[in-house]
Amino acid sequence: MYCNQCDIPVCNICIASDQHLTHKFLKILQILDEKKNKIIQKQIELKETVYPTYQDIASDVQNTMSQLEKEYGDLSSDIIKHGEDWHREIDKLVKKLKSEVDEMKNTQLQTLQKHLDEIKQAISNMEDEINSVNVFKDPNDLSKLFSVKFNEDKYKKLPKKFVLSKPKFMPGKIQREELSILFGTFATSSLTSVKHGYSMKKPQKSPEAGSSPPVKQLLDEPGTVTTIDTGYAVLFNVACVSDKEIWTSGGEIMKLFSINQGSLVKSITTKSGNTPIDITVTKSGDLVYSDYCRSDRTVNILKNEEKEEVIRLQQNWRSDSICSTSSGDLLVVMRSDDDKQTKVVRHSGSTEKQTIQFDDEGKPLYSLGFCIFYKYITENKNLDICVADSGARAVVVVNQAGKLGFRYTGHTPAPKNQPFDPVEITTDSQCHILVADIYNDCVHIIDRDGQFLRYIQCGVAQPKALSTDTNDNLFVSQYVNTQVKKSNICNEIDY
């Protein structure tokens, strides 16, 4: 038993003693269940509220750092560019002053050259006159002697002299402070902390959910509630619309069935006439299907009985599977036409928002895209993205940001001792991940951290497609006889 006043477990001897007289006793198993529930709720709060908040904060800090790098890089580029502008202007000014110096020099040289030419001409004339006198030196020839005339007076008047004043450059004084102001300044930046800058992230909830989901316990043996005969030759996919209706696909005709009555509600043919590779249902209950055909490469939505194209895949890529998320986005597994690449792409409408393809070391997260190995995708309630990768014989789980969380590669011994071959995947309100293992005739249930919980067998050989409703009932399709079985796999813990 458990003493409520003393808050300790007690035995029969303690109960009979005076120490716990008039105290109220509770069953210890009840207290254990309550404490387990509190621990689970605190774990859920830590993992779905506090932990994602810190992830968002880390992402915000990284974004701020990236922004800081960009802003300061732009600032440095602006300063360098302004410096280059100044260099160009200084080069222009230097070129202009040098041109003025050359022009001044040439003008003065021309003046001096002209003056020099005049002096040389006078020298030449004087030489001619001096030489001509030699002819008339004979004193006996008086007529010639009297005819000699000198112009020495003309030359005695010496030419003017040009005095050069030394050319001088008078540089402006460089005042560093003034130069800094003239060049330009920038406003200083600050990095301040705000105490209440972040708020706690709210956990994602479905519209039907209350303040926190009830804790449920997995049943050792699931109970079959109902069986739906689909009439397909081969049944590929199932997707719950609600607790009352479920979509199925196994050919170009997709069928909506009433769950309780097992009757056909309506049938819809794909726009291209091809078999859809996968189907999913949006939060508002609209059917979405992906077309695998190379000539089509589209993802379409059925609204008010009208088929609308939502996504057209890029050339050389085609879809494997699709999943509608709690935020209204679509997750699409894509493979390249050459089967050498696989990636998960998040779309908001027709817009690509995120691509998930490689881990932190640059290695592919998923196996190659060989057509014999399909990959099915779902979003967990904690927003993890879970892919059943049959080519890798693994379940690959990444968080909302695309960072690898874990790989689950099966649990030994398997019911039929066959290699783990995951073909379909779904989740429940407890963040359990359920994986159809077709050759072991079972469904693996693992927790959000990838820990194996148990195998369940729903009376289905070669289980293929999986889906859960809001009450965590599991729908399993049988690949061979194309039946869908609804099974109750857990009970809510009653306190």
Phi, psi and omega in degrees: 000179182224127179275116184292322182288316183275345178059044178218154173287146182226155176256180182297325179295318179297319182299322183281348183279166178288343184298328182245027181298133181068003178285155179266132181248143177237159177291132185293330178295324177296316179296319179299317179297318180296317180294321176300317180298317179297319179297316180297317180297319179292324177296317178298316180298316181296317186281324186261347182241299185290310183300311177298328178298315179294325175297316178297320179296315178300318178296321179295318179296318178298320178296320178297319178297318178296318179296319178299314178303316182293313184297315180289330173296316177297321180297314178298320179296320179296318180295315179299317180297318179295322176298319178296321177299317179296317178301318179297317180294319178296319177300319178297316181295316177300317180296320181293313179296320178296321178296320178294320177298314180298319181295316179298315179299313182296321180297314181291323177297320178298318179298314180293323179295320178295317179297318179297320179297320180294319179294317179298324178295320178295319178299317180297319180294321179295321178297321180296318182291319179299316181292328183288337180292327181303335182286333187252024181282346182289114184289344182284341181261086186292326182297320180288323182295320180285344180277350182287129177229130179258143175250037185297333180296326179298322183275341179291338175278095188292151180292158179291155181252134176267126178254123182270124170273131187300123177295140185218137176261130180249088183294145174290143181287132181277110174262109188302318181294315179295320178299318179298320179292318180296320182293319180131151178232168176231151178288137180290150179253154179230155177236102184248151179261142177245121188299318184247045183282339181245154174234153184294134179292135179274136179294147178290133180227146172282156181302331183277345187284151177270210183293325175205146183293144177294146178281130182240152182248130179292138178279145176294321179234110178293147179255130179286125182266314181205160178232134180244127177268117187271335179082006178282160171285317175223131182258120183264311192222150171225150179208118181289132173273317181202194176284356185246336185225153181216135175271147177224156175215140179204007179190197180290348178258124176260136187241137175255125182245148168282127184290313185292320183266342181071016184260154179285127179268312178197164179232143180228134177264140179296153184297323183273346185084006179265160175286127178292143179283332180200159176227155175209167181235132180284173179300328181275001175092011179276141179279135175236135178224150180251139181260124185276342188300137181297331182279347183253300176053051182231160168242129188236156179235143178257111179234123179053045178068004179254134179267125181237138176285125179261314184228135168246118186291155177295157178299143180076010175231145174220160188273151174255303180210168184222160179207133174270131185263171180294336180273355181096357177284167173244130173260127183236123171277125182240147174232147179282155181298332179273006177060026181256351182220149173222139179211160174250128182239129176266129178242139166250103191067233179264000184269129175286127180251332188202142174236129180240114184219328186232155176274187183296339180265005179082011179269148180299137177283331188238159180289168179300161190271034181303137188295341180281347181247103180275159177230125180246149191230148173208162175252131177281165181294339175270014176075008171293150179254118187247127180237125172274108186253096184292331179295326179266356186051050185206158167257123183254121183241125175239157178279183185300331180277356179092010180274133184300128176265305178195166171239131175252125185243025177101175182223137183250140359276146176278156184307321181245013178057029176263155177300147179298124181226086183285125182245335179212164187207146174206174179224167177237186184290342179269009184065021170288145176252123183249128186233127177281122179251096196296322186270351173257007176052041183210172174241126175276139172242121177236159180274181185296342180261004178090009179277130180294133178254309179186167168263147168229146177237121187260027181070028183236125173274139182050065178296138184241277185275147180230149172199153176234151176261185185292343178264011180065024168286141183258131176252123183237128176265147177259122187297325188278302185264007171058034172265153172245126180248131175264124183234142173269114187251354181208158176238144176287135180287127182258125181255000000 
